[in-house]
């Protein structure tokens, strides 16, 4: 998975460096101030040129607090739960090229994403508060998967998949077949074409992906920092 996949690696790397520098200078900024600095100055590389990027504040929240996080407007940190310990996460990359943008982000796609999110904000907020938060608190993979399943068909994710044109049908075909095979959690990365899969029966995921000859990467979540947040330590030579 060498190409850009929308998994937040740029944001995580930049956040890690800034948290480390902050620690080196005796933490003049708290975690939330660091997160705001990252979002306000976020940049990515486009054809070798550094240009402004889009950062939601979620990557820095995961790094700071670990686990499962909810972030609101103005990157306000809303909620965290140490969900994910001792789980296997699979990342599957479909053989679909990303859309070619005129810059680091496509203006039309972003405008459509904003419009879709505004149209779905009522039901989305209700589902997060009444369904997703309780499901994560219970560790109920089936209920979490149901919530994520609904998210794939509205708001930003709908806009992102539409940006792939006719290839978007292949992406929805993958999501549907994965879910109907009994895999509890299936969702797309921020812009695709990478999908994450989690199940109580990880062999079911491997069988599904291997039968379709889909490239995948498996990650065992065992490291404490993944669900409790980053710890920066200084060492004297």
C-alpha positions in Angstrom: 0.0 0.0 0.0 2.5 2.6 -1.2 0.1 5.1 -2.7 -1.9 7.7 -0.7 -4.8 5.9 1.0 -6.5 8.4 3.2 -5.4 6.7 6.5 -4.1 9.9 8.2 -0.4 9.0 8.1 0.7 12.5 7.2 -1.4 14.0 10.0 0.0 11.3 12.5 3.6 12.0 11.5 3.2 15.7 11.8 1.4 15.4 15.1 4.1 13.1 16.5 6.8 15.5 15.6 5.0 18.5 17.1 4.2 16.6 20.3 7.8 15.6 20.6 9.1 19.1 20.1 6.6 20.4 22.6 7.9 17.9 25.2 11.5 18.8 24.4 10.7 22.5 25.3 9.0 21.5 28.6 5.5 21.5 27.1 4.6 25.2 26.6 1.4 24.1 24.9 -1.2 21.6 26.2 -2.6 18.8 24.0 -5.5 20.8 22.7 -3.4 23.7 21.7 -1.0 21.4 19.8 -4.0 19.9 18.0 -5.2 23.3 17.0 -1.7 24.3 15.7 -1.6 21.2 13.6 -5.0 21.7 12.0 -4.4 25.4 11.4 -1.0 24.8 9.7 -1.6 21.4 8.1 0.1 20.8 4.8 0.7 17.9 2.4 2.9 17.2 -0.6 1.4 17.4 -4.1 3.8 16.5 -6.9 6.7 17.5 -4.7 5.2 20.9 -3.7 4.1 21.7 -0.2 0.5 22.9 -0.2 -2.3 23.5 2.3 -4.1 20.3 3.3 -7.3 19.3 5.0 -7.1 18.1 8.7 -10.1 17.2 10.7 -8.3 17.0 14.1 -9.1 13.3 14.4 -5.6 12.0 13.8 -4.1 14.3 16.5 -6.8 13.3 18.9 -6.1 9.6 18.4 -2.4 10.2 18.9 -3.0 12.3 22.0 -5.7 10.2 23.7 -5.6 6.8 21.9 -8.6 4.5 21.3 -11.8 5.6 19.7 -12.4 9.4 19.4 -15.1 11.8 18.4 -14.2 15.3 17.2 -16.5 18.1 16.4 -16.3 21.4 14.5 -13.3 23.6 15.3 -11.6 20.2 16.1 -13.2 20.2 19.5 -12.5 16.9 21.2 -15.9 15.4 22.3 -15.3 11.8 23.5 -12.8 9.1 23.8 -13.0 5.4 24.7 -10.1 2.8 24.8 -11.8 0.7 22.2 -9.6 -1.5 20.0 -7.3 -3.3 22.4 -6.5 -6.9 21.4 -8.3 -6.5 18.0 -7.1 -7.3 14.5 -7.7 -4.6 11.9 -7.5 -5.4 8.3 -6.9 -2.8 5.6 -7.9 -3.8 2.1 -6.9 -1.8 -1.0 -9.0 -2.2 -4.1 -7.4 -2.0 -7.5 -9.0 1.3 -8.2 -7.0 4.5 -9.0 -7.7 7.6 -7.0 -9.4 10.4 -8.9 -7.1 13.0 -10.4 -7.5 16.3 -8.6 -6.5 19.8 -9.9 -4.7 20.4 -6.6 -4.2 18.9 -3.2 -8.0 18.7 -2.8 -10.8 19.0 -5.3 -12.9 22.1 -4.6 -16.1 20.6 -6.1 -15.7 17.4 -4.1 -15.2 19.3 -0.9 -18.1 21.6 -1.6 -20.3 18.6 -2.3 -19.0 16.9 0.9 -20.0 19.9 3.0 -23.4 20.0 1.5 -24.0 16.3 2.0 -22.8 16.6 5.7 -25.2 19.5 6.3 -28.1 17.5 4.8 -27.3 14.5 7.1 -26.2 16.2 10.3 -29.5 15.7 12.2 -29.8 11.9 11.7 -26.0 11.5 11.9 -25.7 13.3 15.3 -28.6 11.3 16.6 -27.1 8.0 15.5 -23.7 8.9 17.0 -25.2 9.8 20.4 -27.9 7.2 20.7 -26.3 4.3 18.8 -22.6 4.5 18.2 -21.4 5.8 21.6 -23.3 3.1 23.5 -22.1 0.4 21.1 -18.5 1.4 21.5 -18.9 1.5 25.3 -20.3 -2.0 25.2 -17.7 -3.2 22.7 -20.6 -4.5 20.5 -19.0 -5.1 17.1 -22.3 -5.8 15.4 -23.9 -2.5 16.6 -20.7 -0.5 15.8 -20.7 -2.0 12.3 -24.4 -1.1 11.8 -23.6 2.5 12.6 -20.6 2.6 10.3 -22.6 0.9 7.6 -25.1 3.7 7.6 -22.3 6.3 7.4 -21.1 4.8 4.1 -24.3 5.8 2.4 -24.5 9.5 3.2 -22.6 12.7 3.9 -18.9 12.9 3.2 -18.4 9.2 2.3 -21.2 9.3 -0.3 -19.5 12.3 -1.9 -16.1 10.7 -1.8 -17.3 7.5 -3.4 -19.2 9.5 -6.1 -15.9 11.2 -7.0 -14.7 7.8 -8.3 -17.3 7.8 -11.0 -18.4 4.4 -12.2 -15.7 2.8 -10.0 -17.8 3.9 -7.1 -20.1 1.0 -7.9 -17.3 -1.5 -7.4 -16.5 0.1 -4.0 -20.1 -0.3 -2.9 -20.1 -3.8 -4.2 -17.1 -4.6 -2.0 -18.7 -3.0 1.1 -22.0 -4.9 0.6 -20.4 -8.3 -0.1 -18.1 -7.9 2.9 -21.0 -7.1 5.2 -23.2 -9.8 3.9 -20.4 -12.4 4.4 -20.8 -11.7 8.2 -17.9 -9.3 8.7 -19.2 -6.9 11.4 -17.3 -3.7 10.7 -16.6 -2.5 7.2 -15.8 1.1 6.3 -13.9 3.3 3.8 -10.9 5.5 4.7 -11.4 9.2 4.3 -11.0 9.3 0.6 -10.5 5.6 -0.4 -9.8 3.3 -2.1 -8.8 1.6 1.2 -11.3 -0.1 3.5 -11.0 -1.2 7.1 -12.5 -4.5 8.3 -12.9 -5.8 11.9 -14.6 -9.0 12.9 -14.8 -11.3 15.9 -13.8 -14.1 13.4 -10.7 -12.7 11.7 -10.4 -15.9 9.5 -13.7 -14.9 7.9 -12.0 -11.6 6.8 -8.9 -13.3 5.4 -11.1 -15.9 3.5 -13.2 -13.1 2.0 -10.2 -11.1 0.8 -8.1 -13.9 -0.4 -11.0 -15.4 -2.4 -11.3 -12.1 -4.2 -7.5 -11.7 -4.5 -7.6 -8.3 -2.8 -4.4 -6.9 -1.4 -4.6 -6.4 2.4 -2.6 -5.5 5.5 -3.3 -6.9 8.9 -2.5 -5.0 12.1 -2.7 -6.5 15.6 -3.6 -3.8 18.1 -1.7 -4.8 21.2 0.4 -1.7 21.9 -0.8 0.2 24.9 -0.3 3.6 23.3 -2.8 2.7 20.6 -5.6 2.8 23.1 -4.2 5.1 25.8 -2.4 7.8 23.8 1.2 8.7 22.8 3.8 8.8 25.5 6.9 10.9 24.8 10.1 10.2 26.8 13.4 12.1 26.7 16.6 10.2 26.9 20.0 11.7 27.8 23.0 10.5 25.8 
